[in-house]
Amino acid sequence: MDLNTRLQNVTVIGAAGKMGSGISLLLALEIAYRALEHKDRTYLLNLVDVNDGALLGLLRYLREQAVKDAEKQMSRIRRLYADREDLVENGEMIQAFADEVLQHVRTGKTMTLAQDSTLVFEAAFEKEELKVGIYKELAAICPRDMYILTNTSSIPLHVLADASGMLGRVIGYHFYNPPAVQKLLEVITPDVCDSELQQLAAELAKVLRKTVVPSNDIAGFIGNGHFMRDGLHGIREVERLAQEHGFVKAVFFVNKTSREWLLRPMGIFQLIDYVGVDVFQLILRVMEKYLNDGLHSPLIDRYLELGIKGGQTSSGTQKDGFLKYDKGAIVGIYDPEKQEYVMMDGTWNKEADTQLGAHPDPTLSWKSLQGDPHLDAKLRRYFGSFGANPTFGVQLATDYFRVTREASLRLVADGVAHSAEDVNKVLTLGFFHLYGPINDYLD
């Protein structure tokens, strides 16, 4: 069965979640365009979630984004509606396209909506028993040639497929947040996987204009295989530094150097907050279950015991976690001993800045280097200057740089990634880093 036929009845499970909504948008737009180009065929997109309110919000989101997409692709829209004499103005065609997108969408709370689908995208919460239960239910009601593309970011695919009786019919299709914007798609192929499913996954990735990085079926894969170890190093550095400087200052030091000194878009604790402290713990537990590699943090456990979860609101606003935020700016750090946020009041944090020392080159930042045609040369000069500038901040950044490179090289050595280039692609495309961690900048 070819891709176009399978796209005639598609289901997204967990459709109204952060990742599911983006996947739903990608599919809704693709299906709407295909429906206008193949008017002799019927296309349906079934969006399943447990929350009615979230599904209504998803429909509003799909309409809003359909309007924006049509505005960007006006020449294509005009061509598709060339035979509609009732549509003259661009605005009329844009609204007609938004109507077209929703015309093919069905929403519901039960899996029965997927019973005629031969292609199912699963974006449920990262819990093994939940996903296995979903797969078993789908296997019981869907056609025997149904395939599952799962957005799981850590659970081994062979575990899910074997436990649900879906061996050969499940492939990892790990989108990065937000799926509609992010170019990276991490494709995880288990040892037992139908060749037709592999071909469909590759073809669909091209259709969705994604850059594919393959990963082997080892817990955490490339993205979280790196992120969890990167985060744990930051946490261990805090625990070490806290003995001399106190916990709050230690978090400040590590977060600031991992962002500003390493020229990243976020500090490590800001990134953990963005993903969610609870999600970080969940992924650690999954990876530790299958790898037995010491992937655990009592500090993360303590934060969650105190109700500090991070994550984002439904509108995308950052929730407080390790750090406290005000309109996106970091304004405080949570102290688990005091069980309160210590605000950056210009006293202790100013002293902490003095202790770190001057930034190696204050003219350089992640933002300033975006799209720079001389990026590699500037990075080589910048990191090459670290040896002549041994401030406390530079020492912390140097140690962090080396640890993250070692963790990345291990992903290749352990067979998670096929190559150093693949690890670097995941970090530059999926995490928006300026450079891949496997490099010789400090050599």
Order of alpha helices (4+ residues) and beta strands (2+ residues): alpha-beta-alpha-beta-alpha-alpha-alpha-beta-beta-alpha-beta-alpha-beta-beta-alpha-beta-alpha-alpha-alpha-alpha-alpha-beta-beta-beta-alpha-alpha-alpha-alpha
